[in-house]
Amino acid sequence: MEDKKQKGAPAPKEITPGFTPKQYVPVGGEILSTAPIVYNEGRYTAKLIVRNTGDRPIQVGSHFHFFEVNRYLEFDRAAAFGCHLNIPATTAIRFEPGDEKEVEVVAYSGKQYVIGFNGLVQGYTGSEDAPTYYPRRMQATENVRRLGFKVIDETTAEANLKKQPKK
């Protein structure tokens, strides 16, 4: 059988064992900056104390609408309306049974239209002064109560946050 070569294809480079580049090169390319990455700057954020009251671990991804997370996570859901975790994309936070953690949530950007998740909102989560405003907060809050999602009120949430030791 004849070995067919493609026309115009470069000749394969010889690989020398033990070759080491003079400078570190990251996989995939070049380092564009060594400065820390800043994300979600200038948007509404809130710190919440979250407790897993269930008997199984619960993991929440970076872009999940935090208001609608697992019914066994107990926190101030009203403060999390229209927000997701303020962590890098593709990451998550895990809550073991009985765990209590402080997390930070940040408001969605863009059209702030939330559909899916646990079906509590199914609509707009932004502020009332937006041209696309359609009130969903009251109906979503009623859905939380009706479906048995754990909630603590704002006053209790603030007291819990103040009790947390400074890091």
PyMOL commands that set and color helices and strands:
alter all, ss='L'
color gray80, all
select helices_A, chain A and resi 66-68+77-80+137-146+154-163
alter helices_A, ss='H'
color red, helices_A
select strands_A, chain A and resi 45-52+58-61+73-74+83-85+92-95+100-107+113-114+123-124
alter strands_A, ss='S'
color yellow, strands_A
deselect
rebuild
show_as cartoon
